[in-house]
């Protein structure tokens, strides 16, 4: 069993909140607890839903110093990649299933001083990214089908996380982080982190009752227990 760190990074999935008030809401987020803001960019093509684009994210950045994590759930990400890189987020993550020239775009992101990532849908085998890990700073394992929040966690994701963690350790990819997104709550976060997750994206479990700082702190305590 790999040795797992007790420190977990918590990242709210912004689309689970009220987007009409999010500029005001993020001002109340405690940056000692909320580590990264996860921005799900959906185009209505790669996934059925439609969310927001670079203009929205740029305006949101004016209201918070918490780092931004841009998850591009879009077809042909190369067509708008430049706009997202200009925002200088902490991470930009492309989907393995939608990007045609993975190494080219991952290298481009990194050349612009941004951490580059690849996301995998639940149906994509984890082995698919093994030859691409050297170009990545982060691998995002989707534990629900992308495009909708509020879905239940797919339990088979735990073995996927574990296999990736083992591969990273065996091949000395010590700086590559594992992010997991979908259906994570108080009941399963400890299993997710024990399997190897470094960054946990959470939606409903963080935004319930509007107590995001308290809910995030509770998740961190459970994960570390």
Beta strands, then each sheet from edge to edge (+ up, - down):
strand 1: 9-13
strand 2: 36-42
strand 3: 67-73
strand 4: 91-95
strand 5: 115-120
strand 6: 138-142
strand 7: 177-181
strand 8: 199-202
sheet 1: 1+ 2+ 3+ 4+ 5+ 6+ 7+ 8+ 1+
end
